[in-house]
């Protein structure tokens, strides 16, 4: 049961990190576009991430491991 709870914590850590990165990039893009086109309207910002990149999967694995180990250490003591 400890491993299941830790795995869920790792998955939640990945989801929270993805949400944080997405909102940060979106807000920065909105600010940059608003500064450049002060009077002009702009479309909803979007960006695409290449998930076949090894760097992407390494980052996901690191975030999962940190969340997993954090919860595992907290529960097992």
N, CA, C and O atoms as a GROMACS GRO file, in nm:
protein
  308
    1UNK      N    1   0.082  -0.120   0.000
    1UNK     CA    2   0.000   0.000   0.000
    1UNK      C    3   0.087   0.127   0.000
    1UNK      O    4   0.049   0.230  -0.055
    2UNK      N    5   0.204   0.114   0.063
    2UNK     CA    6   0.294   0.229   0.066
    2UNK      C    7   0.338   0.264  -0.076
    2UNK      O    8   0.347   0.382  -0.112
    3UNK      N    9   0.366   0.161  -0.156
    3UNK     CA   10   0.412   0.185  -0.293
    3UNK      C   11   0.302   0.245  -0.380
    3UNK      O   12   0.329   0.328  -0.466
    4UNK      N   13   0.179   0.202  -0.358
    4UNK     CA   14   0.067   0.256  -0.435
    4UNK      C   15   0.047   0.404  -0.404
    4UNK      O   16   0.031   0.486  -0.494
    5UNK      N   17   0.047   0.438  -0.276
    5UNK     CA   18   0.032   0.579  -0.238
    5UNK      C   19   0.148   0.664  -0.291
    5UNK      O   20   0.128   0.777  -0.334
    6UNK      N   21   0.267   0.608  -0.287
    6UNK     CA   22   0.383   0.682  -0.337
    6UNK      C   23   0.376   0.700  -0.488
    6UNK      O   24   0.413   0.805  -0.540
    7UNK      N   25   0.328   0.598  -0.560
    7UNK     CA   26   0.312   0.609  -0.706
    7UNK      C   27   0.207   0.714  -0.740
    7UNK      O   28   0.225   0.791  -0.835
    8UNK      N   29   0.098   0.717  -0.666
    8UNK     CA   30  -0.005   0.819  -0.689
    8UNK      C   31   0.052   0.958  -0.663
    8UNK      O   32   0.023   1.052  -0.737
    9UNK      N   33   0.132   0.971  -0.559
    9UNK     CA   34   0.195   1.100  -0.530
    9UNK      C   35   0.290   1.141  -0.642
    9UNK      O   36   0.298   1.258  -0.677
   10UNK      N   37   0.362   1.044  -0.700
   10UNK     CA   38   0.451   1.074  -0.812
   10UNK      C   39   0.375   1.120  -0.934
   10UNK      O   40   0.416   1.214  -1.001
   11UNK      N   41   0.262   1.054  -0.963
   11UNK     CA   42   0.179   1.094  -1.077
   11UNK      C   43   0.121   1.232  -1.055
   11UNK      O   44   0.118   1.314  -1.147
   12UNK      N   45   0.076   1.260  -0.933
   12UNK     CA   46   0.023   1.393  -0.903
   12UNK      C   47   0.131   1.500  -0.912
   12UNK      O   48   0.103   1.613  -0.952
   13UNK      N   49   0.254   1.466  -0.877
   13UNK     CA   50   0.365   1.561  -0.890
   13UNK      C   51   0.390   1.594  -1.037
   13UNK      O   52   0.415   1.710  -1.070
   14UNK      N   53   0.383   1.493  -1.124
   14UNK     CA   54   0.401   1.518  -1.268
   14UNK      C   55   0.289   1.607  -1.320
   14UNK      O   56   0.314   1.700  -1.397
   15UNK      N   57   0.165   1.579  -1.280
   15UNK     CA   58   0.052   1.660  -1.326
   15UNK      C   59   0.062   1.804  -1.276
   15UNK      O   60   0.036   1.898  -1.351
   16UNK      N   61   0.099   1.822  -1.150
   16UNK     CA   62   0.112   1.957  -1.095
   16UNK      C   63   0.223   2.035  -1.164
   16UNK      O   64   0.209   2.154  -1.192
   17UNK      N   65   0.334   1.967  -1.192
   17UNK     CA   66   0.444   2.033  -1.262
   17UNK      C   67   0.405   2.072  -1.403
   17UNK      O   68   0.438   2.182  -1.449
   18UNK      N   69   0.334   1.984  -1.473
   18UNK     CA   70   0.289   2.015  -1.608
   18UNK      C   71   0.195   2.134  -1.608
   18UNK      O   72   0.204   2.222  -1.694
   19UNK      N   73   0.104   2.138  -1.512
   19UNK     CA   74   0.010   2.250  -1.502
   19UNK      C   75   0.084   2.380  -1.472
   19UNK      O   76   0.052   2.484  -1.529
   20UNK      N   77   0.180   2.375  -1.382
   20UNK     CA   78   0.258   2.494  -1.348
   20UNK      C   79   0.337   2.545  -1.468
   20UNK      O   80   0.340   2.666  -1.493
   21UNK      N   81   0.402   2.455  -1.540
   21UNK     CA   82   0.479   2.496  -1.658
   21UNK      C   83   0.387   2.555  -1.765
   21UNK      O   84   0.419   2.657  -1.824
   22UNK      N   85   0.273   2.490  -1.789
   22UNK     CA   86   0.180   2.538  -1.891
   22UNK      C   87   0.128   2.677  -1.857
   22UNK      O   88   0.127   2.765  -1.943
   23UNK      N   89   0.084   2.699  -1.733
   23UNK     CA   90   0.031   2.830  -1.697
   23UNK      C   91   0.140   2.937  -1.700
   23UNK      O   92   0.114   3.051  -1.739
   24UNK      N   93   0.261   2.902  -1.659
   24UNK     CA   94   0.370   2.999  -1.662
   24UNK      C   95   0.401   3.043  -1.805
   24UNK      O   96   0.411   3.162  -1.832
   25UNK      N   97   0.415   2.946  -1.896
   25UNK     CA   98   0.443   2.981  -2.034
   25UNK      C   99   0.327   3.057  -2.098
   25UNK      O  100   0.349   3.150  -2.176
   26UNK      N  101   0.206   3.020  -2.066
   26UNK     CA  102   0.090   3.089  -2.122
   26UNK      C  103   0.084   3.234  -2.074
   26UNK      O  104   0.062   3.325  -2.154
   27UNK      N  105   0.105   3.256  -1.946
   27UNK     CA  106   0.103   3.393  -1.894
   27UNK      C  107   0.217   3.477  -1.950
   27UNK      O  108   0.198   3.594  -1.983
   28UNK      N  109   0.334   3.417  -1.962
   28UNK     CA  110   0.446   3.491  -2.022
   28UNK      C  111   0.418   3.526  -2.167
   28UNK      O  112   0.450   3.636  -2.212
   29UNK      N  113   0.360   3.433  -2.240
   29UNK     CA  114   0.328   3.460  -2.380
   29UNK      C  115   0.222   3.569  -2.392
   29UNK      O  116   0.232   3.654  -2.480
   30UNK      N  117   0.122   3.567  -2.306
   30UNK     CA  118   0.019   3.671  -2.308
   30UNK      C  119   0.081   3.807  -2.278
   30UNK      O  120   0.048   3.906  -2.343
   31UNK      N  121   0.168   3.812  -2.180
   31UNK     CA  122   0.232   3.939  -2.144
   31UNK      C  123   0.319   3.991  -2.259
   31UNK      O  124   0.314   4.110  -2.291
   32UNK      N  125   0.397   3.902  -2.320
   32UNK     CA  126   0.483   3.946  -2.430
   32UNK      C  127   0.402   3.992  -2.551
   32UNK      O  128   0.438   4.092  -2.613
   33UNK      N  129   0.296   3.922  -2.584
   33UNK     CA  130   0.212   3.961  -2.698
   33UNK      C  131   0.137   4.090  -2.666
   33UNK      O  132   0.121   4.174  -2.755
   34UNK      N  133   0.092   4.106  -2.544
   34UNK     CA  134   0.019   4.227  -2.506
   34UNK      C  135   0.112   4.349  -2.512
   34UNK      O  136   0.068   4.457  -2.552
   35UNK      N  137   0.236   4.334  -2.475
   35UNK     CA  138   0.330   4.446  -2.482
   35UNK      C  139   0.358   4.484  -2.626
   35UNK      O  140   0.368   4.602  -2.660
   36UNK      N  141   0.372   4.382  -2.711
   36UNK     CA  142   0.406   4.409  -2.850
   36UNK      C  143   0.287   4.470  -2.925
   36UNK      O  144   0.305   4.564  -3.002
   37UNK      N  145   0.169   4.418  -2.902
   37UNK     CA  146   0.048   4.466  -2.971
   37UNK      C  147  -0.048   4.524  -2.868
   37UNK      O  148  -0.147   4.460  -2.832
   38UNK      N  149  -0.020   4.642  -2.821
   38UNK     CA  150  -0.099   4.700  -2.714
   38UNK      C  151  -0.243   4.724  -2.756
   38UNK      O  152  -0.334   4.703  -2.676
   39UNK      N  153  -0.268   4.767  -2.879
   39UNK     CA  154  -0.403   4.798  -2.923
   39UNK      C  155  -0.466   4.687  -3.008
   39UNK      O  156  -0.587   4.689  -3.031
   40UNK      N  157  -0.388   4.595  -3.053
   40UNK     CA  158  -0.440   4.490  -3.142
   40UNK      C  159  -0.482   4.368  -3.060
   40UNK      O  160  -0.420   4.337  -2.958
   41UNK      N  161  -0.586   4.300  -3.105
   41UNK     CA  162  -0.627   4.177  -3.040
   41UNK      C  163  -0.532   4.064  -3.079
   41UNK      O  164  -0.461   4.072  -3.178
   42UNK      N  165  -0.534   3.959  -3.000
   42UNK     CA  166  -0.448   3.846  -3.032
   42UNK      C  167  -0.522   3.716  -3.005
   42UNK      O  168  -0.615   3.711  -2.924
   43UNK      N  169  -0.480   3.613  -3.074
   43UNK     CA  170  -0.541   3.482  -3.059
   43UNK      C  171  -0.496   3.418  -2.928
   43UNK      O  172  -0.401   3.461  -2.864
   44UNK      N  173  -0.568   3.314  -2.892
   44UNK     CA  174  -0.531   3.239  -2.773
   44UNK      C  175  -0.394   3.174  -2.797
   44UNK      O  176  -0.373   3.109  -2.898
   45UNK      N  177  -0.301   3.193  -2.703
   45UNK     CA  178  -0.168   3.136  -2.724
   45UNK      C  179  -0.170   2.985  -2.712
   45UNK      O  180  -0.246   2.928  -2.633
   46UNK      N  181  -0.088   2.920  -2.792
   46UNK     CA  182  -0.074   2.775  -2.784
   46UNK      C  183   0.068   2.737  -2.824
   46UNK      O  184   0.135   2.810  -2.898
   47UNK      N  185   0.112   2.626  -2.775
   47UNK     CA  186   0.244   2.577  -2.809
   47UNK      C  187   0.239   2.426  -2.808
   47UNK      O  188   0.156   2.364  -2.741
   48UNK      N  189   0.329   2.369  -2.884
   48UNK     CA  190   0.333   2.225  -2.899
   48UNK      C  191   0.463   2.171  -2.842
   48UNK      O  192   0.570   2.229  -2.861
   49UNK      N  193   0.452   2.061  -2.772
   49UNK     CA  194   0.569   2.000  -2.712
   49UNK      C  195   0.597   1.867  -2.780
   49UNK      O  196   0.508   1.784  -2.797
   50UNK      N  197   0.719   1.848  -2.819
   50UNK     CA  198   0.757   1.723  -2.885
   50UNK      C  199   0.786   1.618  -2.778
   50UNK      O  200   0.888   1.625  -2.710
   51UNK      N  201   0.695   1.522  -2.763
   51UNK     CA  202   0.709   1.423  -2.657
   51UNK      C  203   0.801   1.308  -2.694
   51UNK      O  204   0.826   1.221  -2.610
   52UNK      N  205   0.851   1.304  -2.816
   52UNK     CA  206   0.944   1.197  -2.850
   52UNK      C  207   1.087   1.232  -2.810
   52UNK      O  208   1.178   1.150  -2.826
   53UNK      N  209   1.107   1.351  -2.758
   53UNK     CA  210   1.239   1.394  -2.715
   53UNK      C  211   1.279   1.321  -2.586
   53UNK      O  212   1.199   1.312  -2.493
   54UNK      N  213   1.401   1.269  -2.579
   54UNK     CA  214   1.445   1.204  -2.455
   54UNK      C  215   1.450   1.300  -2.337
   54UNK      O  216   1.429   1.259  -2.223
   55UNK      N  217   1.478   1.427  -2.363
   55UNK     CA  218   1.483   1.525  -2.254
   55UNK      C  219   1.347   1.538  -2.187
   55UNK      O  220   1.340   1.555  -2.065
   56UNK      N  221   1.239   1.531  -2.263
   56UNK     CA  222   1.104   1.538  -2.207
   56UNK      C  223   1.081   1.422  -2.111
   56UNK      O  224   1.032   1.442  -2.000
   57UNK      N  225   1.115   1.301  -2.154
   57UNK     CA  226   1.089   1.183  -2.071
   57UNK      C  227   1.181   1.178  -1.951
   57UNK      O  228   1.142   1.127  -1.846
   58UNK      N  229   1.302   1.229  -1.963
   58UNK     CA  230   1.391   1.236  -1.847
   58UNK      C  231   1.335   1.332  -1.743
   58UNK      O  232   1.338   1.302  -1.624
   59UNK      N  233   1.283   1.446  -1.788
   59UNK     CA  234   1.223   1.542  -1.695
   59UNK      C  235   1.101   1.481  -1.626
   59UNK      O  236   1.084   1.497  -1.505
   60UNK      N  237   1.016   1.411  -1.701
   60UNK     CA  238   0.898   1.347  -1.642
   60UNK      C  239   0.942   1.242  -1.540
   60UNK      O  240   0.884   1.234  -1.432
   61UNK      N  241   1.043   1.164  -1.573
   61UNK     CA  242   1.091   1.061  -1.482
   61UNK      C  243   1.149   1.121  -1.354
   61UNK      O  244   1.126   1.068  -1.245
   62UNK      N  245   1.222   1.229  -1.366
   62UNK     CA  246   1.280   1.295  -1.249
   62UNK      C  247   1.170   1.350  -1.158
   62UNK      O  248   1.175   1.333  -1.037
   63UNK      N  249   1.072   1.417  -1.216
   63UNK     CA  250   0.962   1.472  -1.136
   63UNK      C  251   0.884   1.360  -1.067
   63UNK      O  252   0.849   1.371  -0.950
   64UNK      N  253   0.857   1.250  -1.140
   64UNK     CA  254   0.788   1.137  -1.080
   64UNK      C  255   0.870   1.078  -0.964
   64UNK      O  256   0.815   1.048  -0.858
   65UNK      N  257   0.999   1.062  -0.986
   65UNK     CA  258   1.084   1.004  -0.882
   65UNK      C  259   1.089   1.091  -0.758
   65UNK      O  260   1.087   1.040  -0.646
   66UNK      N  261   1.095   1.221  -0.776
   66UNK     CA  262   1.097   1.311  -0.661
   66UNK      C  263   0.966   1.300  -0.583
   66UNK      O  264   0.967   1.291  -0.460
   67UNK      N  265   0.853   1.302  -0.653
   67UNK     CA  266   0.724   1.288  -0.585
   67UNK      C  267   0.710   1.153  -0.517
   67UNK      O  268   0.660   1.146  -0.405
   68UNK      N  269   0.754   1.046  -0.584
   68UNK     CA  270   0.747   0.912  -0.528
   68UNK      C  271   0.832   0.901  -0.402
   68UNK      O  272   0.784   0.856  -0.298
   69UNK      N  273   0.956   0.944  -0.412
   69UNK     CA  274   1.047   0.931  -0.298
   69UNK      C  275   1.005   1.020  -0.181
   69UNK      O  276   1.021   0.981  -0.065
   70UNK      N  277   0.953   1.136  -0.210
   70UNK     CA  278   0.907   1.226  -0.104
   70UNK      C  279   0.794   1.159  -0.024
   70UNK      O  280   0.798   1.158   0.099
   71UNK      N  281   0.696   1.105  -0.093
   71UNK     CA  282   0.585   1.040  -0.026
   71UNK      C  283   0.629   0.910   0.042
   71UNK      O  284   0.585   0.880   0.153
   72UNK      N  285   0.715   0.833  -0.022
   72UNK     CA  286   0.762   0.708   0.036
   72UNK      C  287   0.838   0.734   0.166
   72UNK      O  288   0.819   0.663   0.264
   73UNK      N  289   0.922   0.835   0.165
   73UNK     CA  290   0.997   0.869   0.286
   73UNK      C  291   0.905   0.918   0.397
   73UNK      O  292   0.924   0.886   0.514
   74UNK      N  293   0.803   0.995   0.358
   74UNK     CA  294   0.710   1.048   0.458
   74UNK      C  295   0.626   0.937   0.520
   74UNK      O  296   0.601   0.940   0.640
   75UNK      N  297   0.581   0.841   0.441
   75UNK     CA  298   0.495   0.735   0.491
   75UNK      C  299   0.574   0.631   0.571
   75UNK      O  300   0.525   0.582   0.673
   76UNK      N  301   0.693   0.598   0.526
   76UNK     CA  302   0.765   0.487   0.587
   76UNK      C  303   0.832   0.522   0.720
   76UNK      O  304   0.880   0.432   0.789
   77UNK      N  305   0.837   0.646   0.759
   77UNK     CA  306   0.898   0.680   0.888
   77UNK      C  307   0.796   0.694   0.997
   77UNK      O  308   0.832   0.722   1.111
   0.00000   0.00000   0.00000
